[in-house]
Protein backbone atom coordinates (compact mmCIF):
# COMPACT_ATOMS: atom_id res chain seq x y z
CA UNK A 1 0.00 0.00 0.00
CA UNK A 2 1.20 3.48 -0.91
CA UNK A 3 -0.15 6.62 0.77
CA UNK A 4 0.70 9.91 -0.88
CA UNK A 5 -0.60 13.41 -1.45
CA UNK A 6 -3.24 13.95 -4.11
CA UNK A 7 -2.16 15.01 -7.61
CA UNK A 8 -4.25 16.37 -10.51
CA UNK A 9 -3.88 12.99 -12.24
CA UNK A 10 -5.96 11.39 -9.47
CA UNK A 11 -9.15 13.29 -10.24
CA UNK A 12 -11.07 10.70 -12.28
CA UNK A 13 -10.21 7.88 -9.88
CA UNK A 14 -11.18 10.03 -6.89
CA UNK A 15 -14.59 10.81 -8.40
CA UNK A 16 -15.22 7.10 -9.02
CA UNK A 17 -14.19 6.28 -5.46
CA UNK A 18 -16.34 8.99 -3.91
CA UNK A 19 -19.41 7.76 -5.80
CA UNK A 20 -18.68 4.18 -4.71
CA UNK A 21 -18.67 5.34 -1.09
CA UNK A 22 -21.50 7.93 -1.27
CA UNK A 23 -23.82 7.26 -4.19
CA UNK A 24 -25.58 10.65 -3.97
CA UNK A 25 -22.35 12.69 -3.86
CA UNK A 26 -22.57 15.78 -6.08
CA UNK A 27 -19.07 15.74 -7.50
CA UNK A 28 -17.55 15.62 -10.98
CA UNK A 29 -14.00 15.73 -12.32
CA UNK A 30 -14.61 19.22 -13.69
CA UNK A 31 -15.69 20.45 -10.26
CA UNK A 32 -12.61 19.07 -8.54
CA UNK A 33 -10.27 20.48 -11.16
CA UNK A 34 -11.84 23.95 -11.06
CA UNK A 35 -12.49 24.21 -7.31
CA UNK A 36 -11.07 27.42 -5.84
CA UNK A 37 -8.34 27.03 -3.25
CA UNK A 38 -8.53 29.04 -0.04
CA UNK A 39 -5.07 29.07 1.54
CA UNK A 40 -6.56 29.90 4.94
CA UNK A 41 -8.12 26.43 5.26
CA UNK A 42 -4.68 24.74 5.17
CA UNK A 43 -6.26 21.82 3.32
CA UNK A 44 -4.38 18.55 2.82
CA UNK A 45 -5.62 15.60 0.76
CA UNK A 46 -4.20 12.09 0.44
CA UNK A 47 -4.89 8.92 -1.52
CA UNK A 48 -4.01 5.29 -0.92
CA UNK A 49 -2.98 2.99 -3.75
CA UNK A 50 -2.71 -0.78 -4.04
CA UNK A 51 -0.89 -2.07 -7.13
CA UNK A 52 -1.44 1.30 -8.79
CA UNK A 53 -5.20 1.39 -8.11
CA UNK A 54 -6.61 4.21 -6.00
CA UNK A 55 -8.61 2.58 -3.18
CA UNK A 56 -9.03 5.32 -0.57
CA UNK A 57 -8.83 9.06 -0.03
CA UNK A 58 -8.78 11.43 2.93
CA UNK A 59 -8.91 15.14 3.69
CA UNK A 60 -8.32 17.49 6.63
CA UNK A 61 -8.74 21.26 6.81
CA UNK A 62 -9.73 24.16 9.01
CA UNK A 63 -13.41 25.07 8.85
CA UNK A 64 -12.64 28.77 8.85
CA UNK A 65 -16.28 29.90 8.89
CA UNK A 66 -17.29 27.71 11.83
CA UNK A 67 -15.29 29.34 14.60
CA UNK A 68 -11.73 29.30 15.93
CA UNK A 69 -10.21 25.83 15.99
CA UNK A 70 -13.03 24.22 14.01
CA UNK A 71 -11.93 21.68 11.42
CA UNK A 72 -13.33 19.14 8.98
CA UNK A 73 -11.97 15.75 8.04
CA UNK A 74 -13.02 12.67 6.15
CA UNK A 75 -11.68 9.25 5.21
CA UNK A 76 -13.23 7.21 2.39
CA UNK A 77 -12.22 3.63 1.64
CA UNK A 78 -13.60 1.60 -1.27
CA UNK A 79 -16.11 -0.91 0.16
CA UNK A 80 -14.10 -3.93 -0.98
CA UNK A 81 -10.99 -2.67 0.84
CA UNK A 82 -12.52 -1.86 4.21
CA UNK A 83 -11.20 -3.66 7.25
CA UNK A 84 -7.68 -3.92 5.86
CA UNK A 85 -6.05 -1.09 7.81
CA UNK A 86 -6.10 1.45 4.97
CA UNK A 87 -8.52 3.76 6.75
CA UNK A 88 -6.42 3.67 9.93
CA UNK A 89 -3.27 4.51 8.00
CA UNK A 90 -4.97 7.47 6.31
CA UNK A 91 -6.41 8.68 9.60
CA UNK A 92 -2.90 8.87 11.00
CA UNK A 93 -2.07 11.33 8.22
CA UNK A 94 -5.25 13.25 8.98
CA UNK A 95 -4.53 13.38 12.72
CA UNK A 96 -1.00 14.62 12.16
CA UNK A 97 -2.20 17.47 9.99
CA UNK A 98 -5.03 18.39 12.39
CA UNK A 99 -2.47 18.72 15.16
CA UNK A 100 -0.21 20.87 13.00
CA UNK A 101 -2.98 23.33 12.10
CA UNK A 102 -4.26 23.69 15.66
CA UNK A 103 -7.65 22.01 15.24
CA UNK A 104 -9.70 21.80 18.42
CA UNK A 105 -13.10 20.49 17.30
CA UNK A 106 -13.25 18.19 14.26
CA UNK A 107 -16.45 17.37 12.40
CA UNK A 108 -17.05 14.56 9.93
CA UNK A 109 -19.88 12.30 8.72
CA UNK A 110 -20.47 8.59 8.29
CA UNK A 111 -22.97 7.09 5.88
CA UNK A 112 -23.20 3.55 7.23
CA UNK A 113 -22.67 1.64 10.46
CA UNK A 114 -19.21 0.46 9.38
CA UNK A 115 -18.13 4.08 9.14
CA UNK A 116 -19.71 4.91 12.49
CA UNK A 117 -17.89 2.07 14.26
CA UNK A 118 -14.57 3.08 12.67
CA UNK A 119 -15.05 6.68 13.82
CA UNK A 120 -16.00 5.68 17.36
CA UNK A 121 -12.93 3.47 17.66
CA UNK A 122 -10.87 6.54 16.81
CA UNK A 123 -12.30 8.92 19.35
CA UNK A 124 -15.25 10.42 17.47
CA UNK A 125 -18.69 10.69 19.00
CA UNK A 126 -21.56 9.75 16.70
CA UNK A 127 -24.28 12.32 17.16
CA UNK A 128 -27.40 13.30 15.32
CA UNK A 129 -28.93 11.16 12.61
CA UNK A 130 -29.72 12.74 9.25
CA UNK A 131 -32.16 11.03 6.92
CA UNK A 132 -31.04 11.24 3.30
CA UNK A 133 -34.19 11.00 1.19
CA UNK A 134 -34.81 10.71 -2.54
CA UNK A 135 -37.67 11.45 -4.93
CA UNK A 136 -38.42 12.07 -8.59
CA UNK A 137 -39.14 15.81 -8.95
CA UNK A 138 -41.66 15.09 -11.67
CA UNK A 139 -43.99 14.04 -8.86
CA UNK A 140 -44.10 17.62 -7.57
CA UNK A 141 -46.56 20.12 -9.00
CA UNK A 142 -46.37 23.89 -8.45
CA UNK A 143 -48.63 25.11 -5.66
CA UNK A 144 -50.93 28.11 -5.81
CA UNK A 145 -49.21 31.15 -4.31
CA UNK A 146 -51.30 32.83 -1.59
CA UNK A 147 -52.38 36.38 -2.39
CA UNK A 148 -50.31 37.84 0.45
CA UNK A 149 -47.12 36.04 -0.59
CA UNK A 150 -44.68 36.86 -3.40
CA UNK A 151 -42.62 33.97 -4.72
CA UNK A 152 -39.38 34.67 -6.58
CA UNK A 153 -36.55 32.55 -7.89
CA UNK A 154 -33.26 33.63 -6.35
CA UNK A 155 -31.97 34.21 -9.89
CA UNK A 156 -34.50 37.06 -10.16
CA UNK A 157 -32.89 38.97 -7.29
CA UNK A 158 -29.85 41.26 -7.56
CA UNK A 159 -27.97 39.40 -4.81
CA UNK A 160 -28.40 36.95 -1.94
CA UNK A 161 -29.04 39.46 0.84
CA UNK A 162 -32.70 38.55 1.28
CA UNK A 163 -31.74 34.87 1.37
CA UNK A 164 -29.08 35.63 3.98
CA UNK A 165 -31.61 37.52 6.11
CA UNK A 166 -34.10 34.68 6.30
CA UNK A 167 -31.37 32.04 6.66
CA UNK A 168 -30.08 33.87 9.75
CA UNK A 169 -33.61 33.88 11.13
CA UNK A 170 -34.16 30.11 10.89
CA UNK A 171 -30.53 28.97 11.13
CA UNK A 172 -30.42 28.62 14.93
CA UNK A 173 -33.35 26.19 14.75
CA UNK A 174 -31.56 23.70 12.47
CA UNK A 175 -30.67 20.65 14.61
CA UNK A 176 -26.92 20.07 14.91
CA UNK A 177 -24.31 18.84 17.37
CA UNK A 178 -21.99 21.72 16.47
CA UNK A 179 -22.60 25.33 17.56
CA UNK A 180 -24.49 27.58 15.17
CA UNK A 181 -22.36 30.42 13.80
CA UNK A 182 -24.18 33.47 12.41
CA UNK A 183 -21.99 34.66 9.54
CA UNK A 184 -21.99 38.16 8.06
CA UNK A 185 -23.21 38.34 4.48
CA UNK A 186 -19.89 38.12 2.62
CA UNK A 187 -18.65 35.16 4.64
CA UNK A 188 -22.03 33.43 4.37
CA UNK A 189 -21.93 33.67 0.58
CA UNK A 190 -18.34 32.42 0.44
CA UNK A 191 -18.96 29.56 2.88
CA UNK A 192 -22.26 28.25 1.63
CA UNK A 193 -22.85 29.40 -1.88
CA UNK A 194 -19.63 29.99 -3.75
CA UNK A 195 -19.81 27.06 -6.15
CA UNK A 196 -20.90 26.45 -9.71
CA UNK A 197 -23.38 23.73 -8.75
CA UNK A 198 -25.91 26.17 -7.35
CA UNK A 199 -29.11 26.38 -9.36
CA UNK A 200 -30.42 29.81 -8.45
CA UNK A 201 -33.30 29.44 -10.90
CA UNK A 202 -34.40 26.39 -8.88
CA UNK A 203 -33.87 28.13 -5.53
CA UNK A 204 -36.76 30.20 -4.19
CA UNK A 205 -37.65 32.92 -1.71
CA UNK A 206 -41.10 33.72 -0.36
CA UNK A 207 -41.85 37.29 0.72
CA UNK A 208 -44.63 38.62 2.93
CA UNK A 209 -45.01 42.41 2.82
CA UNK A 210 -41.52 42.59 1.28
CA UNK A 211 -40.05 40.62 4.20
CA UNK A 212 -38.21 37.44 3.17
CA UNK A 213 -39.90 34.67 5.14
CA UNK A 214 -38.93 31.33 3.56
CA UNK A 215 -35.98 30.14 1.51
CA UNK A 216 -34.78 27.01 -0.25
CA UNK A 217 -31.40 26.58 -1.93
CA UNK A 218 -30.79 23.96 -4.62
CA UNK A 219 -27.71 22.39 -6.18
CA UNK A 220 -27.87 20.56 -9.53
CA UNK A 221 -25.47 18.39 -11.48
CA UNK A 222 -26.81 16.66 -14.57
CA UNK A 223 -30.03 14.84 -13.69
CA UNK A 224 -29.50 15.06 -9.91
CA UNK A 225 -30.30 17.77 -7.40
CA UNK A 226 -29.83 18.30 -3.68
CA UNK A 227 -31.84 20.64 -1.48
CA UNK A 228 -29.07 22.25 0.55
CA UNK A 229 -31.14 24.43 2.83
CA UNK A 230 -34.84 25.00 3.45
CA UNK A 231 -36.47 26.97 6.24
CA UNK A 232 -39.08 29.47 7.33
CA UNK A 233 -38.69 32.53 9.52
CA UNK A 234 -40.21 32.12 13.00
CA UNK A 235 -43.62 33.74 13.11
CA UNK A 236 -44.46 32.59 9.57
CA UNK A 237 -44.44 28.85 10.16
CA UNK A 238 -47.45 26.53 9.89
CA UNK A 239 -48.59 28.41 6.78
CA UNK A 240 -47.34 25.96 4.16
CA UNK A 241 -44.51 28.22 2.99
CA UNK A 242 -41.86 25.48 3.16
CA UNK A 243 -44.08 23.31 0.96
CA UNK A 244 -44.63 26.23 -1.42
CA UNK A 245 -40.94 26.88 -2.03
CA UNK A 246 -40.06 23.16 -2.18
CA UNK A 247 -42.77 22.58 -4.77
CA UNK A 248 -41.44 25.46 -6.85
CA UNK A 249 -37.88 24.14 -6.65
CA UNK A 250 -38.77 20.55 -7.51
CA UNK A 251 -41.16 21.37 -10.36
CA UNK A 252 -38.68 23.81 -11.89
CA UNK A 253 -35.86 21.27 -11.60
CA UNK A 254 -38.03 18.70 -13.39
CA UNK A 255 -38.25 21.03 -16.40
CA UNK A 256 -34.43 21.04 -16.45
CA UNK A 257 -34.34 17.26 -16.78
CA UNK A 258 -33.63 16.45 -13.14
CA UNK A 259 -34.85 12.96 -12.24
CA UNK A 260 -33.23 12.29 -8.87
CA UNK A 261 -33.78 14.78 -6.04
CA UNK A 262 -32.13 14.35 -2.64
CA UNK A 263 -32.67 16.14 0.63
CA UNK A 264 -31.28 15.90 4.16
CA UNK A 265 -33.24 16.17 7.40
CA UNK A 266 -32.47 15.51 11.01
CA UNK A 267 -34.52 12.46 12.00
CA UNK A 268 -36.10 14.51 14.81
CA UNK A 269 -37.12 17.35 12.49
CA UNK A 270 -40.68 16.09 12.20
CA UNK A 271 -42.03 19.19 10.47
CA UNK A 272 -39.60 19.10 7.53
CA UNK A 273 -39.83 15.32 7.23
CA UNK A 274 -43.58 15.72 6.85
CA UNK A 275 -43.10 18.40 4.17
CA UNK A 276 -40.74 16.18 2.20
CA UNK A 277 -42.90 13.08 2.57
CA UNK A 278 -45.68 14.99 0.77
CA UNK A 279 -43.41 15.28 -2.25
CA UNK A 280 -42.68 11.56 -2.36
CA UNK A 281 -39.30 11.66 -0.66
CA UNK A 282 -38.40 8.24 0.71
CA UNK A 283 -35.44 7.22 2.91
CA UNK A 284 -32.26 6.41 0.98
CA UNK A 285 -29.74 6.19 3.83
CA UNK A 286 -28.99 7.64 7.26
CA UNK A 287 -25.92 9.82 7.83
CA UNK A 288 -24.38 10.40 11.24
CA UNK A 289 -22.72 13.61 12.34
CA UNK A 290 -19.34 12.86 13.96
CA UNK A 291 -17.44 15.15 16.30
CA UNK A 292 -14.16 14.86 18.17
CA UNK A 293 -12.50 17.24 20.60
CA UNK A 294 -8.78 17.28 19.86
CA UNK A 295 -6.34 16.76 22.70
HELIX and SHEET records of a PDB file:
HELIX    1   1 UNK A    8  UNK A   10  5                                   3    
HELIX    2   2 UNK A   11  UNK A   21  1                                  11    
HELIX    3   3 UNK A   29  UNK A   34  1                                   6    
HELIX    4   4 UNK A   39  UNK A   41  5                                   3    
HELIX    5   5 UNK A   79  UNK A   81  5                                   3    
HELIX    6   6 UNK A   86  UNK A  100  1                                  15    
HELIX    7   7 UNK A  113  UNK A  121  1                                   9    
HELIX    8   8 UNK A  137  UNK A  139  5                                   3    
HELIX    9   9 UNK A  154  UNK A  156  5                                   3    
HELIX   10  10 UNK A  161  UNK A  171  1                                  11    
HELIX   11  11 UNK A  185  UNK A  193  1                                   9    
HELIX   12  12 UNK A  200  UNK A  202  5                                   3    
HELIX   13  13 UNK A  241  UNK A  255  1                                  15    
HELIX   14  14 UNK A  270  UNK A  278  1                                   9    
SHEET    1   A12 UNK A   2  UNK A   5  0                                        
SHEET    2   A12 UNK A  44  UNK A  50 -1                                        
SHEET    3   A12 UNK A  53  UNK A  62 -1                                        
SHEET    4   A12 UNK A  70  UNK A  77 -1                                        
SHEET    5   A12 UNK A 105  UNK A 110  1                                        
SHEET    6   A12 UNK A 282  UNK A 293 -1                                        
SHEET    7   A12 UNK A 125  UNK A 135 -1                                        
SHEET    8   A12 UNK A 260  UNK A 266 -1                                        
SHEET    9   A12 UNK A 224  UNK A 232  1                                        
SHEET   10   A12 UNK A 211  UNK A 221 -1                                        
SHEET   11   A12 UNK A 204  UNK A 208 -1                                        
SHEET   12   A12 UNK A 150  UNK A 153 -1                                        
END                                                                             
